[in-house]
């Protein structure tokens, strides 16, 4: 799946759990990813992030930024009755902004 997210448009960000894990590759913009209970990590073009099977995480564009990314995941193995994806509750704009550290500008 290729997706373009823009925090400026108030995109709802929700947590998700992927039965077989998920790989994200950022192609443009600035994004954020966070595993449940973990630190918020800034993602930039060229970054690839893997979330292991069963890890609840959320990702999206950083506030006042846009992000285009490829999201890749596999279906569970045959005979595995878990759903491919479990979606959590959406974050409100206020929750997203409170949970987001300042995003550094300029080169890495």
Secondary structure by P-SEA (a helix, b strand, c coil): cbbbbbcccccbbbbbbbccbbbbbbcccccccccccccbbbbcccbbbbbcccccccccccccbbbbbbbbbbccccccccccccccccccaaaaaaaccccccccc
